Amino acid sequence: MKETDALLVVDSVSGVGGLEMGQDEWGVDVVVTASQKALMCPPGLGIVSVSEKAFSVIRRNSSSQRFYWDFDRASNMMKEGETPFTTPVPLVKALVMALQLMHAEDLQLVLKRHRVLFDALRVGCAALGLGDATQASQKSPTVVVSELPASLLGAQFVKSLYENFGTVIAASVGEANAHKIRIKTMGAITYDDIALDLNQIEAVLNTNGRNIEAGMGEKAARAYVRRCGMFDTLGLSSGGRQ
């Protein structure tokens, strides 16, 4: 597409900050993301990165009627250190702090942490008897989708997890996804979060007729992280999680 007049626009709302995005190298013209996902900020900021090729199209249409989505006006205001409308100052400061934390950790390590914790949660869920509901060869490291036993509905499982532990995950939408659950693995996620999820999932499964050995999922996840050489990097203790 780079050699054509067409623009490549990518929705990376749950991607940027959690997996590689080489906008310039890949010839992506517009990348859209948001503050509340892998960038680990409060919700409220929409973030758009626009290539020069895309901006040439925007400038050619500068006379068309628009208000909120006037990128040309926004770009000109940014040169003056301002925004077209009232700036959400606390959210911008939160984003700056989040980016500083990510750079301090090192971006490549941030991306590796996402991948390892994503796979650790998948391994742990498999040890608990849950199926991998994502059959694609390329899996996003920012959300795990697992298949529950046929006797359990996703909505029922999500409700039980919240009522017993105050933990919020998501069910999948649609009749074909009635037995699936989704757990995010993006942003300020640590191994402790993964371990807690697995122990709580195990407890809910056991209250619904399963007979799973205590800590089986967490043990499998811990062993996986150790094999990946991330044991010390993620600050894991030598013992099991209580």
C-alpha positions in Angstrom: 0.0 0.0 0.0 3.0 2.3 0.5 3.4 2.8 -3.2 -0.3 3.6 -3.7 -2.6 6.5 -2.8 -4.4 4.3 -0.3 -3.9 4.9 3.5 -3.2 2.1 5.9 -5.1 2.8 9.2 -4.5 0.5 12.2 -6.7 0.1 15.3 -4.2 -0.6 18.0 -6.2 0.4 21.0 -5.3 -2.7 23.0 -1.9 -3.1 21.2 0.4 -0.1 21.5 2.6 -0.6 24.6 1.9 -4.3 24.7 3.2 -5.5 21.4 5.5 -4.2 18.7 4.2 -1.4 16.4 6.8 -0.3 13.8 4.7 2.5 12.2 7.4 4.0 10.1 9.1 0.7 9.3 5.9 -1.0 8.3 4.4 1.9 6.4 1.4 2.4 8.6 -0.2 5.8 7.9 -2.5 6.2 10.9 -2.3 4.4 14.2 -5.1 4.8 16.7 -4.8 3.9 20.4 -6.1 4.9 23.8 -4.8 5.6 27.2 -6.5 2.9 29.2 -5.1 -0.3 27.8 -1.5 -1.3 27.5 -0.4 2.3 28.2 -1.8 1.7 31.7 -3.5 5.1 32.2 -7.0 6.2 33.2 -9.5 6.2 30.3 -10.2 9.4 28.5 -7.4 10.0 25.9 -7.6 9.0 22.3 -4.2 9.0 20.7 -3.6 9.1 17.0 -0.2 9.0 15.2 -0.4 10.3 11.6 2.2 9.8 8.8 3.2 12.6 6.5 1.4 10.8 3.7 -1.8 10.8 5.6 -1.3 14.4 6.6 -1.0 15.4 2.9 -4.5 14.0 2.4 -5.8 15.8 5.5 -4.4 19.1 4.3 -5.9 18.7 0.8 -9.3 18.4 2.5 -8.8 21.4 4.9 -11.8 23.2 3.5 -14.3 20.4 4.3 -16.6 20.9 7.3 -15.5 19.2 10.5 -15.3 20.1 14.2 -13.9 17.6 16.7 -11.8 15.5 14.2 -9.9 18.4 12.7 -6.4 17.0 12.7 -5.0 19.9 10.7 -6.2 22.4 13.3 -5.0 20.2 16.1 -1.6 19.9 14.5 -1.3 23.7 14.2 -2.3 24.2 17.8 0.2 21.7 19.0 3.0 23.8 17.5 1.9 26.5 20.0 1.9 24.0 22.8 -1.9 24.0 23.0 -4.9 21.9 22.1 -8.0 23.0 20.1 -10.2 22.4 23.2 -9.7 22.3 27.0 -6.8 20.0 27.7 -7.4 17.1 30.1 -4.3 18.0 32.0 -4.4 15.2 34.7 -4.7 12.6 31.9 -1.8 14.0 29.9 0.4 14.1 33.0 -0.6 10.5 33.7 0.4 9.5 30.2 3.7 11.2 30.5 4.4 9.4 33.8 3.4 6.0 32.3 5.7 6.6 29.3 8.5 7.5 31.6 8.0 4.3 33.6 7.9 2.2 30.4 11.1 3.8 29.1 12.8 3.2 32.5 11.8 -0.4 32.4 13.0 -0.5 28.7 10.4 -0.9 25.9 11.8 -4.3 24.7 11.5 -5.7 28.2 8.0 -4.3 28.5 7.0 -6.1 25.4 8.7 -9.3 26.5 7.0 -9.1 29.9 3.6 -8.9 28.2 4.4 -11.9 26.1 5.7 -14.0 29.0 2.8 -13.2 31.3 0.3 -13.8 28.6 1.7 -17.2 27.9 2.1 -17.9 31.6 -1.6 -17.3 32.1 -2.5 -19.5 29.1 -0.3 -22.3 30.5 -1.9 -21.9 33.9 -5.4 -22.0 32.5 -4.6 -25.1 30.5 -3.4 -26.8 33.7 -6.8 -26.0 35.2 -8.5 -27.8 32.3 -9.5 -24.7 30.3 -9.2 -24.8 26.6 -7.4 -22.2 24.4 -10.2 -20.4 22.6 -7.8 -18.4 20.4 -6.9 -20.7 17.4 -5.1 -18.1 15.4 -1.4 -18.8 14.8 -0.6 -15.2 15.8 -2.0 -14.3 19.3 -2.1 -10.9 20.8 -0.2 -10.8 24.1 -2.7 -8.4 25.7 -5.7 -10.7 26.3 -6.2 -14.4 27.1 -9.4 -16.0 25.8 -10.1 -19.4 27.5 -12.8 -22.0 27.0 -14.7 -23.1 30.1 -16.1 -26.6 30.6 -19.4 -27.2 28.8 -21.3 -27.0 32.0 -20.3 -23.4 32.7 -21.4 -20.3 31.0 -19.0 -17.4 30.7 -21.4 -14.9 32.2 -22.1 -17.2 35.1 -18.4 -17.7 35.7 -17.6 -13.9 35.5 -20.4 -13.2 38.1 -19.1 -15.9 40.5 -15.6 -14.5 40.3 -16.8 -11.0 41.1 -19.2 -12.0 43.9 -16.6 -14.2 45.6 -13.4 -12.2 45.1 -14.3 -8.8 43.7 -12.3 -9.6 40.6 -13.6 -8.4 37.2 -12.9 -10.2 34.0 -15.0 -10.4 30.8 -17.2 -13.0 29.1 -17.2 -13.2 25.3 -20.1 -11.8 23.4 -22.4 -13.9 21.3 -24.1 -17.4 21.5 -21.1 -19.1 19.9 -18.9 -17.7 22.7 -21.1 -18.5 25.6 -18.5 -20.7 27.3 -15.5 -18.3 26.9 -13.9 -15.8 29.3 -11.4 -13.0 28.5 -8.7 -11.8 30.9 -6.5 -8.8 30.1 -2.7 -9.2 30.3 -1.8 -5.6 29.4 -0.4 -2.5 31.1 0.8 -2.6 34.7 0.4 -6.4 35.0 2.7 -8.4 37.2 3.2 -12.1 37.9 1.3 -11.6 41.1 -1.8 -10.6 39.1 -1.5 -13.7 37.0 -1.1 -15.9 40.0 -4.1 -14.3 41.8 -6.2 -14.8 38.7 -5.3 -18.5 38.4 -5.9 -19.2 42.1 -9.3 -17.5 42.0 -10.3 -19.3 38.7 -9.3 -22.6 40.4 -11.5 -21.8 43.4 -14.6 -20.9 41.2 -14.1 -24.1 39.1 -13.9 -26.2 42.3 -17.1 -24.7 43.6 -18.7 -25.7 40.3 -18.0 -29.4 40.6 -14.3 -29.6 39.5 -11.7 -31.3 41.7 -8.5 -29.4 41.0 -5.4 -29.8 43.1 -4.6 -26.7 45.1 -2.3 -24.3 43.2 -2.0 -26.4 40.1 -2.5 -23.5 37.6 -0.2 -21.2 39.5 2.5 -23.8 39.7 2.4 -24.4 35.9 2.6 -20.6 35.3 5.5 -20.2 37.7 7.4 -23.1 36.0 6.8 -21.5 32.6 8.2 -18.1 33.7 11.2 -19.8 35.2 11.9 -21.6 31.9 11.7 -18.3 30.0 14.5 -16.9 32.2 12.2 -14.1 33.5 11.9 -15.5 37.1 14.3 -12.9 38.6 13.3 -10.1 36.3 9.6 -10.3 37.3 10.6 -10.4 41.0 9.2 -13.8 41.9 9.8 -15.3 45.2 11.2 -18.8 45.5 8.1 -20.2 47.2 4.5 -20.6 46.0 1.9 -17.9 46.3 -0.2 -18.0 49.4 
